[in-house]
Amino acid sequence: MFFLLGFYRLVKKLVEVEVALISNVLICFSPLLYYYCVNPLPYILALCFSIWALNFFFCFIIEKKIIYFLIFAVFIMLAALVKLPYIIFCAVFLLHAFKRAIKKERKELL
């Protein structure tokens, strides 16, 4: 599943490799994952797009390449097109932008 690969890469960026592997194995045995995989509901596709969007957003933060931000935007749009509530994953970008604006404002005050 494309989702599991994206989830592993995302968790690996945030924590150690061992923890990422353990969390990926645990999500493989999640009953909700199997329930939504069997049903023809678009939740898994939207979740997959959202996970990959977060993965590319963190790549953008780390490497500062605009291509990663564009890919992030495409995946967020795809997730929102599949299931509109998954646009909430865009909050990561909004929080990051808000944090940068506050840092910039503090520098100007000093």
MIDOSE-1310 file (N, C-alpha, C; in nm, 2 decimals, decimal comma, always signed):
residues 110
mffl	+0,08/-0,12/+0,00/+0,00/+0,00/+0,00/+0,09/+0,12/+0,00; +0,05/+0,21/-0,08/+0,12/+0,34/-0,10/+0,11/+0,42/+0,03; +0,00/+0,41/+0,10/-0,02/+0,48/+0,23/+0,09/+0,44/+0,33; +0,11/+0,31/+0,34/+0,21/+0,26/+0,44/+0,35/+0,31/+0,42
lgfy	+0,39/+0,32/+0,29/+0,52/+0,37/+0,26/+0,53/+0,52/+0,30; +0,42/+0,60/+0,26/+0,42/+0,74/+0,30/+0,42/+0,76/+0,45; +0,34/+0,68/+0,52/+0,34/+0,69/+0,67/+0,47/+0,66/+0,73; +0,54/+0,56/+0,68/+0,67/+0,52/+0,73/+0,77/+0,64/+0,71
rlvk	+0,77/+0,69/+0,59/+0,86/+0,80/+0,56/+0,83/+0,93/+0,64; +0,71/+0,95/+0,67/+0,67/+1,07/+0,75/+0,71/+1,05/+0,89; +0,69/+0,93/+0,95/+0,73/+0,91/+1,09/+0,88/+0,90/+1,10; +0,95/+0,85/+1,00/+1,09/+0,85/+1,01/+1,15/+0,98/+1,01
klve	+1,09/+1,08/+0,95/+1,14/+1,22/+0,96/+1,12/+1,28/+1,10; +1,03/+1,23/+1,17/+1,00/+1,29/+1,30/+1,07/+1,22/+1,42; +1,08/+1,08/+1,41/+1,14/+1,01/+1,51/+1,25/+0,91/+1,46; +1,30/+0,82/+1,54/+1,41/+0,73/+1,50/+1,35/+0,62/+1,41
veva	+1,43/+0,55/+1,33/+1,39/+0,45/+1,24/+1,32/+0,34/+1,31; +1,37/+0,29/+1,42/+1,31/+0,18/+1,49/+1,16/+0,21/+1,53; +1,14/+0,33/+1,58/+1,01/+0,38/+1,62/+0,92/+0,39/+1,50; +0,97/+0,43/+1,39/+0,89/+0,44/+1,26/+0,85/+0,30/+1,21
lisn	+0,94/+0,20/+1,22/+0,91/+0,07/+1,18/+0,80/+0,01/+1,27; +0,82/+0,03/+1,40/+0,72/-0,03/+1,50/+0,58/+0,04/+1,47; +0,58/+0,17/+1,45/+0,45/+0,23/+1,43/+0,39/+0,19/+1,30; +0,47/+0,16/+1,20/+0,42/+0,11/+1,07/+0,36/-0,03/+1,08
vlic	+0,43/-0,11/+1,16/+0,38/-0,25/+1,18/+0,25/-0,24/+1,26; +0,24/-0,16/+1,36/+0,11/-0,15/+1,44/+0,00/-0,09/+1,35; +0,02/+0,00/+1,26/-0,09/+0,05/+1,18/-0,13/-0,06/+1,08; -0,04/-0,15/+1,04/-0,08/-0,26/+0,95/-0,19/-0,35/+1,01
fspl	-0,19/-0,36/+1,15/-0,29/-0,44/+1,21/-0,40/-0,37/+1,27; -0,42/-0,24/+1,23/-0,53/-0,16/+1,27/-0,66/-0,21/+1,21; -0,76/-0,24/+1,29/-0,89/-0,28/+1,24/-0,96/-0,18/+1,15; -0,94/-0,05/+1,19/-1,00/+0,05/+1,11/-0,94/+0,06/+0,97
lyyy	-0,81/+0,04/+0,95/-0,75/+0,04/+0,82/-0,81/-0,07/+0,74; -0,83/-0,19/+0,79/-0,89/-0,30/+0,71/-1,03/-0,27/+0,68; -1,10/-0,22/+0,77/-1,25/-0,18/+0,75/-1,26/-0,09/+0,63; -1,18/+0,02/+0,63/-1,19/+0,12/+0,53/-1,13/+0,07/+0,40
cvnp	-1,04/-0,03/+0,40/-0,98/-0,08/+0,28/-1,08/-0,17/+0,21; -1,16/-0,24/+0,28/-1,26/-0,33/+0,22/-1,38/-0,25/+0,16; -1,42/-0,15/+0,23/-1,53/-0,07/+0,18/-1,49/+0,02/+0,07; -1,58/+0,04/-0,03/-1,54/+0,13/-0,14/-1,55/+0,28/-0,10
lpyi	-1,51/+0,32/+0,01/-1,51/+0,45/+0,06/-1,38/+0,52/+0,02; -1,39/+0,65/+0,00/-1,27/+0,72/-0,04/-1,17/+0,77/+0,07; -1,20/+0,72/+0,19/-1,12/+0,76/+0,31/-0,97/+0,72/+0,30; -0,94/+0,60/+0,25/-0,81/+0,56/+0,25/-0,73/+0,64/+0,14
lalc	-0,79/+0,66/+0,03/-0,73/+0,74/-0,08/-0,70/+0,88/-0,03; -0,79/+0,94/+0,04/-0,77/+1,08/+0,09/-0,66/+1,08/+0,20; -0,66/+0,97/+0,29/-0,56/+0,96/+0,39/-0,42/+0,94/+0,33; -0,42/+0,87/+0,22/-0,29/+0,84/+0,15/-0,24/+0,97/+0,09
fsiw	-0,32/+1,05/+0,03/-0,28/+1,18/-0,03/-0,24/+1,27/+0,08; -0,31/+1,27/+0,20/-0,27/+1,36/+0,31/-0,14/+1,33/+0,37; -0,11/+1,20/+0,39/+0,01/+1,15/+0,44/+0,13/+1,19/+0,35; +0,11/+1,17/+0,22/+0,22/+1,21/+0,13/+0,23/+1,36/+0,12
alnf	+0,12/+1,44/+0,14/+0,13/+1,58/+0,14/+0,22/+1,63/+0,26; +0,19/+1,57/+0,38/+0,27/+1,60/+0,50/+0,42/+1,56/+0,48; +0,44/+1,45/+0,41/+0,58/+1,41/+0,39/+0,65/+1,51/+0,30; +0,59/+1,56/+0,20/+0,65/+1,66/+0,11/+0,66/+1,79/+0,18
ffcf	+0,57/+1,82/+0,27/+0,58/+1,95/+0,34/+0,70/+1,95/+0,43; +0,73/+1,84/+0,50/+0,84/+1,83/+0,59/+0,97/+1,83/+0,51; +0,97/+1,77/+0,39/+1,08/+1,78/+0,30/+1,11/+1,93/+0,26; +1,00/+2,00/+0,23/+1,01/+2,14/+0,20/+1,07/+2,22/+0,32
iiek	+1,03/+2,19/+0,44/+1,09/+2,26/+0,56/+1,24/+2,23/+0,57; +1,27/+2,10/+0,55/+1,41/+2,06/+0,57/+1,50/+2,11/+0,46; +1,46/+2,09/+0,33/+1,55/+2,12/+0,22/+1,53/+2,26/+0,16; +1,42/+2,32/+0,19/+1,39/+2,46/+0,13/+1,38/+2,46/-0,02
kiiy	+1,33/+2,36/-0,08/+1,31/+2,36/-0,23/+1,16/+2,38/-0,26; +1,14/+2,47/-0,35/+1,00/+2,50/-0,38/+0,92/+2,38/-0,45; +0,99/+2,29/-0,51/+0,92/+2,18/-0,58/+0,85/+2,09/-0,47; +0,91/+2,08/-0,36/+0,84/+2,00/-0,25/+0,71/+2,07/-0,20
flif	+0,72/+2,21/-0,20/+0,60/+2,28/-0,16/+0,49/+2,26/-0,27; +0,53/+2,27/-0,39/+0,43/+2,25/-0,50/+0,37/+2,11/-0,50; +0,45/+2,01/-0,47/+0,40/+1,87/-0,46/+0,31/+1,86/-0,34; +0,34/+1,92/-0,23/+0,26/+1,93/-0,11/+0,12/+1,99/-0,15
avfi	+0,12/+2,10/-0,22/+0,00/+2,16/-0,26/-0,09/+2,07/-0,34; -0,03/+2,00/-0,44/-0,10/+1,91/-0,52/-0,17/+1,80/-0,44; -0,09/+1,74/-0,35/-0,14/+1,63/-0,27/-0,25/+1,67/-0,18; -0,24/+1,79/-0,12/-0,35/+1,85/-0,04/-0,47/+1,87/-0,12
mlaa	-0,46/+1,92/-0,24/-0,57/+1,95/-0,33/-0,64/+1,81/-0,37; -0,56/+1,71/-0,39/-0,62/+1,58/-0,43/-0,69/+1,52/-0,31; -0,64/+1,54/-0,19/-0,70/+1,49/-0,07/-0,83/+1,56/-0,05; -0,83/+1,69/-0,07/-0,96/+1,77/-0,05/-1,06/+1,74/-0,16
lvkl	-1,01/+1,70/-0,28/-1,11/+1,66/-0,38/-1,17/+1,53/-0,36; -1,10/+1,44/-0,30/-1,15/+1,31/-0,26/-1,25/+1,32/-0,15; -1,21/+1,38/-0,04/-1,29/+1,40/+0,08/-1,26/+1,53/+0,14; -1,35/+1,62/+0,14/-1,33/+1,76/+0,18/-1,28/+1,78/+0,32
pyii	-1,32/+1,70/+0,42/-1,26/+1,72/+0,56/-1,11/+1,70/+0,57; -1,05/+1,64/+0,47/-0,91/+1,61/+0,48/-0,83/+1,74/+0,45; -0,89/+1,85/+0,42/-0,82/+1,97/+0,40/-0,77/+2,02/+0,53; -0,81/+1,96/+0,64/-0,76/+2,00/+0,78/-0,61/+1,97/+0,79
fcav	-0,56/+1,88/+0,70/-0,41/+1,86/+0,70/-0,33/+1,98/+0,66; -0,40/+2,07/+0,59/-0,34/+2,20/+0,55/-0,31/+2,29/+0,67; -0,36/+2,25/+0,79/-0,34/+2,33/+0,91/-0,19/+2,33/+0,95; -0,12/+2,22/+0,91/+0,03/+2,21/+0,94/+0,10/+2,33/+0,87
fllh	+0,06/+2,35/+0,75/+0,12/+2,46/+0,67/+0,08/+2,60/+0,74; -0,04/+2,61/+0,77/-0,09/+2,74/+0,83/-0,02/+2,77/+0,97; +0,00/+2,66/+1,05/+0,07/+2,68/+1,18/+0,22/+2,72/+1,15; +0,28/+2,65/+1,05/+0,42/+2,68/+1,02/+0,43/+2,83/+0,97
afkr	+0,34/+2,87/+0,89/+0,34/+3,01/+0,84/+0,32/+3,11/+0,95; +0,23/+3,08/+1,04/+0,20/+3,16/+1,16/+0,32/+3,17/+1,25; +0,39/+3,06/+1,27/+0,51/+3,06/+1,36/+0,62/+3,14/+1,30; +0,63/+3,13/+1,16/+0,74/+3,22/+1,10/+0,70/+3,36/+1,10
aikk	+0,58/+3,40/+1,09/+0,54/+3,54/+1,10/+0,56/+3,60/+1,24; +0,53/+3,52/+1,34/+0,56/+3,56/+1,48/+0,71/+3,58/+1,50; +0,79/+3,49/+1,45/+0,94/+3,50/+1,47/+0,99/+3,63/+1,40; +0,93/+3,65/+1,28/+0,98/+3,77/+1,20/+0,93/+3,90/+1,27
erke	+0,82/+3,90/+1,33/+0,77/+4,02/+1,41/+0,85/+4,04/+1,53; +0,89/+3,93/+1,60/+0,98/+3,95/+1,72/+1,12/+4,01/+1,68; +1,17/+3,97/+1,57/+1,30/+4,02/+1,52/+1,29/+4,17/+1,50; +1,18/+4,21/+1,44/+1,16/+4,35/+1,41/+1,15/+4,43/+1,53
ll	+1,09/+4,38/+1,64/+1,07/+4,45/+1,76/+1,20/+4,47/+1,83; +1,29/+4,37/+1,82/+1,42/+4,38/+1,88/+1,51/+4,47/+1,80
